């Protein structure tokens, strides 16, 4: 029975991390600025965030066994932060600079 538990754990962690990455990507891509002014540096940061998250999701899909507990936690926290600001990358950057 313990062998089955060890085999299933990386798969569960990879599903959690993959779902978190996809939630964060979709949330950033579906953000509507609703009259806010365009800021190029924020747009580039949002583009880089989507590119890195997408690359991480692709890499994770190719190497399922290499997903650890901390990577799943990191992906979940990032998805939580992005969801809390409703995909507004400018709000994330503003909170870092305070």
Secondary structure as the mmCIF struct_conf table of DSSP 4:
data_model
#
loop_
_struct_conf.conf_type_id
_struct_conf.id
_struct_conf.beg_label_comp_id
_struct_conf.beg_label_asym_id
_struct_conf.beg_label_seq_id
_struct_conf.end_label_comp_id
_struct_conf.end_label_asym_id
_struct_conf.end_label_seq_id
HELX_RH_AL_P HELX_RH_AL_P1 UNK A 2 UNK A 29
TURN_TY1_P TURN_TY1_P1 UNK A 30 UNK A 30
TURN_TY1_P TURN_TY1_P2 UNK A 34 UNK A 35
HELX_LH_PP_P HELX_LH_PP_P1 UNK A 36 UNK A 38
HELX_RH_AL_P HELX_RH_AL_P2 UNK A 40 UNK A 62
HELX_RH_3T_P HELX_RH_3T_P1 UNK A 64 UNK A 66
HELX_RH_AL_P HELX_RH_AL_P3 UNK A 69 UNK A 84
TURN_TY1_P TURN_TY1_P3 UNK A 85 UNK A 87
HELX_RH_AL_P HELX_RH_AL_P4 UNK A 89 UNK A 97
#
